[in-house]
């Protein structure tokens, strides 16, 4: 009996041990699987945009250099505890692009200077009021500047470019004025903090510019060209998808172009941020002083409006379950096909002109042909489709035709905006063969990815090729 009980206990112990070992092995397997997934994602991110890896190295290098304030006694004796502000400045100021880094650095430096001077003035005014009135007057000053500065932050232009500077102003003024209640050497305190902030900000700007710089202006330039090119890809493939039977289903290329079309619609914040950062940047490469960055926003806005019509064209006709009669579809098929194809070619040529910084043809013969085709389609709708035809049957075709005509109008506006940009930015002219000058082609760059968060879709042509990588001008 005793032997049986001992055997039973041994079996229970082995069972508990085996279950515990299985649980540990399961955890180990889960951890290894998650680490493998994380490793693959890291490699993919580093491969898609190597600039992110370089940026990480630049931040680490700058932070190490600034930390020398603590490593070397002569430096630390001059700055003391205020040296920590140089380290803090590097952490909060160093951004991905040169424009963002320079903008934050100038905001922090100027805000610290102005707030420090005003804080010293407030401290001296408070001393005059005596020991009893000093904390009361300091509290009033802190309250007034916090209210005024916070309200100023709501102004759109201040919010866009100087919001970080206003935050630093509020923080610095409050710290300087309040610190004056317990120290008489407030001037030295402000001087050390300002010096540390300027050293940290200058280190960020120098490293950001000298080591593999990432220019927000260049990213903005290429992103605008990519958005136009994506629209061109979609419209070139629209004629094939428009008259495809429902049994054929959705192709892989169609899904890819739809994803890229959505990225155009969602690019507003990315364009605005890049334009804001580009305004801080000095002259670089092909972008000289007072480059017309606002014109890029105008083109981007027109491109998104055109993309809205194209998306409605896709959702309202291609994906519609109600199709028009076969005979009516046969009438408009040639017009739809030629107009959408020509729209796509014009858009891709505009994208190519922006990418290579060459002037588009003016007047554009392709746009003239599109206007004629648009008038012909209007005449076709008025003359044939409405005669002896059920109105419900032609609604999808009429709606698609109206959206396509509206798309041509927006395309004309985009062409005018690109022509205006080429004039303001002094784009190069094409040579006799229709190819840009050697300098324009040599300086042409075409990064595939951006580190702006939302724009992660690469350009995909209907045939799977990258149109902006093709040499020479696209045919129109």
N, C-alpha and C positions, 0 to 999 in steps of 0.2 A: 504493500500500500504506500509506504513511504517512498519507495523507488518510483512508483508511478507519479506521485506528486512532484518529485524532483525532476523527472523527465518532462512533466507538464510545464513546470516553471522554466526549464531550459528552453523548451519550445517557445514559450511566450517571450523570453528574453531575445531569442534569435529572431522572432517575428518583429519585435520592436526595433532591434538593431537593423534588420533588413529594410524595414519601412523608413527608418531614419536615414539610412545610407541612400535609399532610392530618392528621398526628398532632397538630400544634399546634392546628389548627381543631377536631379532635375533643375535645382537652382543653378548649378554650374553650367549645365547645358543652356539654360535660358540666358544667363549672363554672357556666355560666349556668343550666342546668336545675336544678342543686342549689340555687343561690341563689333561683331562682323558687319551688321547693318550700319552702325555708326561709322566704321572705317570706310565702307563703300560710299556712304554719303559724303564723307570728308574728301575722299579722293575725287569724287565726281565734282564737288564744288571747286576744289583746287584746279581741276583740269578745265572746267568751263570758264573760269575767270582767274588766271594766275595772279592778277593784281591784288586779290584779297590776301593771298599768302604774303606777297611783298609788303602790303600795308601792315600786316601783323608784325613783320620783322622791323619795319620802320618805327612803329610805336614802341616795341621793346627796346630798340637801340636808343631812341630819344629819351625814354624813361631812365635807362641806365646812365646816360650821359648827365642828365639833370641830377641824378642821385649822388653824383660826385660831391655835391654840397655837404653831404653827411660823411663821405669817406675821407675827405681831406680837411684837416683841422683849420688851416688858414681860411678856407671858404666858410666853414661852419662858424668860426669865430666872428666873421663879419656879418653874417645873416642870422645866426642863432636859430631859434625855433621857426622864424619866418621863412626859412628855406623850404619848409613843407609846402608853401604856396606855389613854388616852382614845380614840384612834383604833381600837386593837384591840378595845376594849369595844364600840364601835358596830358593828364588823363582825360580832362573834360574838353580840351581844345582840339586835339589831334583828330581830324576827321578823314574820311576816305579821299576826298578830292582837295586840290590846292585851294580852290575858291572857298569851300566850307571851312577849311582850317584857317585861312587868312581872315575870313569874315569873323569867325569866333575869336581869333587872337586880337584883332583890332577892337572888337566889341569889349572884350575883357580888359584890355590895356587902357582904353580911353575911359571906360566906366570906372575903373579903379582910380585913375588919376583925378577925374572930376569929383567922384564921391569922396576921395580922400581930402581934396582941397576944401570942399564944402563941409566935410566933417570937422576939419580943423577950425574953420570959421565958426561953426556952431558951438564947438567946444569953448572957444575964446569968448563968444557972446554969453555962454552960460556961466562962465567964471565971473563975469562982471556982476551978475545977479546975486552972487553970494552963495554960501553953502546950502542955504535952505531952498533958494530958487533955482539952483543949478540942476538938480534932477528933474524938477518940474519943467524947466525950459527945454532940457534935452528930450524929455518925453514928448513935448509938443512938436519939436523939430522932427523927431522920428515919425510921429503920427502923420504930420503934414506931407513929408516927402514920400512916405509909403502910400498914402492915398493918391497923391498927384502922379507918382510914377506908375502905380498900378492902373490908373485910369488911362494914362498915355499909352500903355501897352495895348489897349483895345483899338487904337488907330491902325487901319489896315497896313499902311506903309511901314509903320514902326513895328507891327507884329511880324511882318515879312522879313525885315532886315536887321532890326535892332532889339528884338525881344530878349535875346540872351544878355545883351548889354544892359538893358533896363533891370533885369534880375540881379546882375552883379552890382549895379549901382545901388539898389535897395539894400543888398547884403553888406556892401562895403561901408556905406554911409552909417548904417545902424551899428556895425561893429566898431567903427572908428569913434563915433560920437559917444557910444556907451562905454568904450574902453577908457575914454578920457575922464570918467568919474573916479577911476582908481589908479591913474598914472598921470604924471605931469610931463613925461617925455613922449607925447603923442606924435610929435613931428617925426621923430626917429622911427616910431612904429609904422607910420604911413610910408616913409621912405623905404624901409626894408621890405615891406609887403609889395609896394609898387615895383621895386627892382626885381624881386623874385618872380612876380607875375610877368614882367616884360622879358626876363631871361627865359622863362618857360615857354611863353608864346613865341618868342623869336626862334628858339630851338625847334619848335614844331614846324614853323614856316620854312626854315632853312632846310631841314631834312625832307619835308614834303616836296619842295621844289627841286632839290638837287638829286634826290634818289628816286628814280623811276616815277616822275610826277604823273598824277592822274588829273587831267584837266576837265572840269565840269563843262566848260564851253565846248570842248571837242565831243564829249558824250552827248550834249544837247544837239549839236549839229548832226551827228550820225543818227541819233534817235528819231529826229524829225524826218530824215531821209528814209529810215526804216519803216516808219508808220505809213508814209506815202507809198512805199514799195509794197507793203502788205495789202493795201487797198488795191493796188494794181494787180497783184497776184490773184486776189479774190475775183475781181471783175473779169479778168481774162478767163478764169474758169467758170464764170457764171453762165456763159452761153452753152457750155456743155451740160451743166447741171440743170439748167432751166427746162430743157425738153427731154430729160431723162425719165424713163418710166419709173413708177413707184416700186416695181419689183426689183429694180437694180440695187436698191438700198443705198446706204451712205458709204462712200468710199473713204479710205484712209487719208487721201490728200484733202478731201473735203473737210474732214474733221480737223486736220492740221491748219488749214486756212481759216476755219472758223475760230480756232483758238487764237490765232494771230490777230484776227479781226477784233476779238474781245480785248486783246492787249492794247490795241489802238484806242478803244473806247475808255480804257482804264488808265490811260497815260497822262491825264491832266496834272495830277499832283507831282508826278515825276518830272514833267516838263517845267512846271513852275519852280520846283526846288532847284533843278539844274540851272535854270535861267537866273535865279536869285544868287546862286553860288558863282556863276560865270561873271556876274557884274563886279565881284571882288577881285577877280584874277587879273594879273598884269598881261602885257602882250606876250603871246606865245604862238610859235608856229605860224599858221595861216591866219590867225586871229589877232588883228591889230587893235590899237587903242580905239575906244568908243565903237566897238563892233556892235551892229544892230541886233542885240539879243532879244529885244521886244518883238522884232519881226518874226523870230522863230516861234514865239508864243502865238502870234497871229496865224501863222501857217498851221501850227498844231491845233488851234481852235477850229479852223476851217476843215482840217482833216478829220477831226472827230465829228463835226457836223455832217460831213460827207459819209463817214462811216456809219452814222445813225441811219441815214437813208439806205445805205447798202445793207445794213442789218435788217431793216424793215423789208427791203426787197427780198432778202433771203427767207425771212420768217413768214412774210405775207404771200409769197408766191411759190417758191420752191418747196417749202414744207407745208403748203396748204393742201388739204384733202380735196378741195373743190377745184377741178381743172376745167378749162374752157373746152369748147368743141374742137375737134381735130382740124376742121377746115379753117377755123379762125386762128388757131395756133400756127397753122401753116402760113397764114398771111403775115403774121408778126414775127415769125421765127428768124427770118433773115435780118429784119431790122434790129431785133433784140440782140442777135448774135454779133452783128457788125458793130453796133453801138457799144456793147459791153466790152468787146475785144479792143476797140479803139480807145475806150476810156482807160482800160488797163495799160495799154501801151503808152498813152500820154502820161499817166501817173508814174510809170516806171522810168520814163525819160526824165520827168521832173525830179524823181528821187536820185537818178544818176547825175543830174546837173548839180544838185545840192551836194552830193557825196564828193564829186570831183571838183566842186567850186568852179563850174563853167557856166556861162550864160546860156539860158535856154533860147531857142529861136523866137524872135519876135518880129512880126506877128507869126504865130504858130499855125502852120497849114493844117496840122491834125485837128486843132480846135475848130478851125473853119469848117472842116469836113464833118466834125461832130455836130456843129450847129445846124448844118444842112440836114444831117440825118435826124436830128431832133425835130426839125420842122416837118420832115417827111413823115415821121411817126405820128405827129399830131394830126397831119392831114389824113393819114390812114385811119386813125381812130374816128375822125369826124365823118369820113366819106363811106367806109365800108362796114365797120364793126357795128354801128348802131342801126343799120338798115335791116329790117326783118329778122332781128335777133333778140332772143330772150335776154333781158337786162341782167338777170341773175347769173347767166352763163358767162357773161363777159366781164363781170366785176373783177375777178382775179387778174385777168389780162390787162384791163384798164388801170387797175391799181399799180401793177408792176410797171406799166408803161409810164404812168405819172411819176413814180419814184425814179425810174431811169432817166426821164427828162430832167427831173429835179437834181439828180446826181450830176448830169452834164453841166447844169448851172453852177453848182458848187465847184465842179472841176475847173470851170472858167475862173472863178474867184481864186482858187488855189494857184492856178497858172499866173494870174496877175500878181499875187503875193510873192511867189517865187521870183518872178521877174523883178519886182521891187527889191527883194532881198539881194539879188545878184547885182543890182545897181548900187545899193547902199554899201554892200560888202566888197564891191569892186571885184567881182568874179572874173576869171580869165575867159577870153573868147576862144571859140573853136577854130581850128585851122581849116584849110580848104577841104580836108578829108572828113570833117565832122568830128575830129578827135581833139580833145583838149591839149593845150600846150604841155610840153615835157615836164615843166615844173609842177603843173597842177596834178598830173598823173603820179609824179614822184612823191608828192606830199600827201596823196590820198591815203587815208587810213580807214579801216573798216572793222572795229572791234565787234565781236559777235555778241558779247554779253555785257550787262551793266550791273553795277553794284548799287542800284537805286531802290532795290527791294521788290518792285512789282514787275519790271520789264525783264522777263526771263525767256521770252519766246524768240527763237531765232527765225530768220527769214526763210520761208519754205516756198519754193516755186511749185506750180502745179505739176511739173515734171520732176520735182525733187531737187532742183538745182538752186543755187544761191544767186539771184539775178545781179546783185551788186558786185559779185566777184567776177562777173564776165568782163572781159576786156573790150573796150570800145563802147560806142553808143548803141543802145537798143534800137531796133528798127521801128519806125513809125509808119 
